């Protein structure tokens, strides 16, 4: 990939979910997007949410992120 030239990207919003960590939720979203979108280039995290159980423990992480890919001719 060559940087420095004019280019255009498309961003797609996805949500990753993990019971373990925020990082795992991000990776889940990126991995699934990679299976269906060609040429992913970068991501940005917009929001982090989660679920808290009755004992006050975090039981799930939900990460809203955007992944981007370059639009080709």
C-alpha positions as CSV (number, residue, x, y, z in Angstrom):
1,X,0.0,0.0,0.0
2,X,1.3,3.4,-1.0
3,X,0.6,6.4,1.2
4,X,0.9,10.0,0.0
5,X,-1.4,9.7,-3.0
6,X,-5.0,10.8,-3.1
7,X,-7.4,8.2,-1.9
8,X,-10.9,7.7,-0.6
9,X,-12.1,5.4,2.2
10,X,-15.5,4.0,3.2
11,X,-16.3,3.5,6.9
12,X,-18.6,0.8,8.2
13,X,-20.0,0.6,11.7
14,X,-19.8,-2.7,13.6
15,X,-20.2,-3.9,17.2
16,X,-17.9,-6.4,18.8
17,X,-18.9,-8.3,21.9
18,X,-16.7,-10.3,24.3
19,X,-17.1,-11.7,27.8
20,X,-13.4,-11.3,28.4
21,X,-11.9,-7.9,27.4
22,X,-12.5,-4.7,25.4
23,X,-9.6,-5.8,23.2
24,X,-11.2,-9.1,22.5
25,X,-14.5,-7.3,21.5
26,X,-12.5,-5.1,19.1
27,X,-10.7,-8.1,17.6
28,X,-14.0,-10.0,17.2
29,X,-15.5,-7.1,15.3
30,X,-12.4,-6.6,13.1
31,X,-12.1,-10.3,12.4
32,X,-15.7,-10.7,11.3
33,X,-15.5,-7.5,9.2
34,X,-12.3,-8.8,7.6
35,X,-14.2,-12.0,6.4
36,X,-16.7,-9.9,4.4
37,X,-15.0,-6.6,3.5
38,X,-12.0,-6.5,1.3
39,X,-8.9,-4.4,2.1
40,X,-9.6,-3.2,5.6
41,X,-7.1,-0.5,6.5
42,X,-7.9,0.9,10.0
43,X,-10.5,1.1,12.8
44,X,-11.7,3.7,15.3
45,X,-13.5,3.0,18.6
46,X,-16.6,5.2,19.0
47,X,-18.2,3.8,22.2
48,X,-17.7,1.1,24.8
49,X,-20.6,-0.4,26.7
50,X,-21.0,-3.4,28.9
51,X,-23.2,-5.5,31.1
52,X,-23.0,-5.6,34.9
53,X,-24.4,-8.5,36.8
54,X,-26.2,-8.5,40.1
55,X,-22.9,-8.9,42.0
56,X,-21.5,-5.8,40.4
57,X,-19.1,-7.7,38.0
58,X,-18.7,-6.9,34.4
59,X,-19.9,-9.8,32.4
60,X,-19.8,-8.5,28.8
61,X,-18.0,-5.8,26.8
62,X,-19.7,-4.2,23.8
63,X,-17.6,-2.0,21.5
64,X,-19.0,0.1,18.8
65,X,-16.3,0.8,16.2
66,X,-15.9,1.8,12.6
67,X,-13.7,-0.1,10.2
68,X,-12.5,1.5,7.0
69,X,-11.4,0.3,3.6
70,X,-10.1,2.1,0.6
71,X,-12.4,2.5,-2.4
72,X,-10.7,1.4,-5.6
73,X,-11.4,2.4,-9.2
